[in-house]
Amino acid sequence: MSLVTLDRPLGEYQEILLARATDESIRAQKVASGGAVSALLIYMLENGIVDGIVVAKRVRGLVAELVIARTREEVLQAAGNRWSVLPYTTKLREALQSEDLKRVALVGLPCQAQFLYQMRMFPLLETDFVSKIYLIISLFCFGTFASEAFVDLLKLRYGLEPERITYIGLEKNFIKVVYDSEEKLIPLQEVLPFVQTGCLVCPDYTGVLSDISAGISENYPGYTVLIARSDRGLELIYRARDHGYLEVRKASADVIEEIETKARGKIVRATRYMSLLL
Ligand code: SF4
């Protein structure tokens, strides 16, 4: 049975919320999203719920590496990377085994959340490192790029230096690139050839096997859409609110419709490309 369908493109969930960091200094750094994920992670670290956050940190251009953030500053430096898929298993195991960590939260992409979920449910290898994962946050994802060719496209056709890009996301039929605080819209058709082949057959936009999915709504800039899926995820969001880290309200119908529409688009794309392969 598929985890997402055109009828239920967001999979199973408990609540969909709009949230942002209470701390204005976090919001100032995370203008597009309001910094709710960062605030939630900082709440967990500062209150001893986890002792590390596993997250991708951009090191140069669009290239990222997996890091463990242990402080507020490190969380804020390591913005979630949505543009490239890291060689995940080995790096994750190395990171968790080499650090003195007991419990971590992890920020990743839907496919990574799925991998970790399967490792939890059907352990095939040694499981000690997976058992340290307390919470999985999945970022909305429409695809990642074959890095070198995509970087060339951004440089040569649009004059964008990857080092200065702070955000890449989906907006209707365009890719929005934020560059030196300015926005550039690139038609989706133009970047599709640079999307990783595996992404073209991936139907999961939000990360249905995570504890919390997170992304943004075009109609509510400055806020993060949080989809609370597990009891643990939902409880943590409200505890962070009660401790003064998060402002939270229920998402209105238009937010849910927007995210569902994008999620359906990804299912349709995956179905179309899958049929080409069969
Ligand atoms: S589109 Fe799917 S496979 Fe590609 S990076 Fe996103 S979640 Fe992973």
Boltz pocket constraint, residues with backbone or C-beta under 6 A from the ligand:
constraints:
  - pocket:
      binder: B
      contacts: [[A, 85], [A, 109], [A, 110], [A, 111], [A, 112], [A, 141], [A, 142], [A, 143], [A, 144], [A, 196], [A, 198], [A, 199], [A, 200], [A, 202], [A, 203], [A, 204]]
      max_distance: 6.0
